[in-house]
Amino acid sequence: MTERKGEAAGKGTLVCVGVGMTLGAHLAPRARSHIENADVVFSAMSDPLVELWVQGMNADVRSLQPFYGEGKPRRDTYREMVDAMLAEVRRGRRVCGAFYGHPGVFAQVPHQAVARAREEGFEASMEAAVSAEDCLYADLGIDPGAVGCQHYEASQFMFYQRRVDPTAYLVLWQIGVAGDLTTGRLSTGAGIKRLLVDLLAADYPLDHEVIAYEAATLPIAPPRIERVRLADLPTAALSPATTLVLPPAMPLQRNERLLERLRRIEE
């Protein structure tokens, strides 16, 4: 009899969880349970200490970091990671993908893996977790509801025409690799960062204070909060983990026409 996909491995499951940003501080009970009770755990951590910590929760933890390589397109890396995870699901195993931060925030592999598993008839889910964005609000004292926040991946922001509102916060993620056309670099140079500064200069003065931010990964280490002028951004130390935050450059502008129409309705 011909075996249909997923039939022999009917009990195979996939769940993608996040361990949060700070070692040991952000792991939720449900995520820990998934890691501890999985048949195999695929771990994607940016910090070796966090990687070791996850390895202590399950006897079969396999790092996804070796799939990365300087000059290797990230789309190839992500495809290989997804393939590795799905191979174990098809074998009928309970697979857990443990990812740094939130598994659904700036993480293509969990989304792709969950979608693929569901397409093949397997049970697959994702657990919410603390992300770098959550830490950013707390560490920088930003309430996104006060004046609003705009979030973009830095390269996407450069490659496409986006409408910037300088009365709100602008948050650019993965600023260290901004402008990378190859998707294989681990950093981009000052020349490319100057192109980004030129783009931002249409809405922000060059002396505008911006913030290079990195969430803390260890309980004993503080977050990185470095304030620099926009003009000095090309020479600032920026890694793939760095997020650029641009505070508002001007106050909110009242929409007097709409406000007047609202008053008339109220009357």
QUIGIJO-V25344 format. One record per run of one state. SS is the DSSP state (@ for helix, = for strand, . for the rest). FROM is the first residue (numbers start at 0). TO is the last residue. If there is no record, write none. Layout:
SS_FROM_TO / SS_FROM_TO
//
This chain:
._0_11 / =_12_17 / ._18_18 / =_19_19 / ._20_27 / @_28_36 / ._37_38 / =_39_43 / ._44_46 / @_47_54 / ._55_59 / =_60_62 / ._63_63 / @_64_66 / ._67_72 / @_73_89 / ._90_92 / =_93_98 / ._99_99 / =_100_100 / ._101_106 / @_107_118 / ._119_121 / =_122_125 / ._126_130 / @_131_139 / ._140_142 / @_143_146 / ._147_147 / =_148_152 / @_153_158 / ._159_167 / =_168_172 / ._173_173 / @_174_176 / ._177_188 / @_189_199 / ._200_207 / =_208_213 / ._214_222 / =_223_228 / @_229_234 / ._235_241 / =_242_245 / ._246_254 / @_255_265 / ._266_266
//
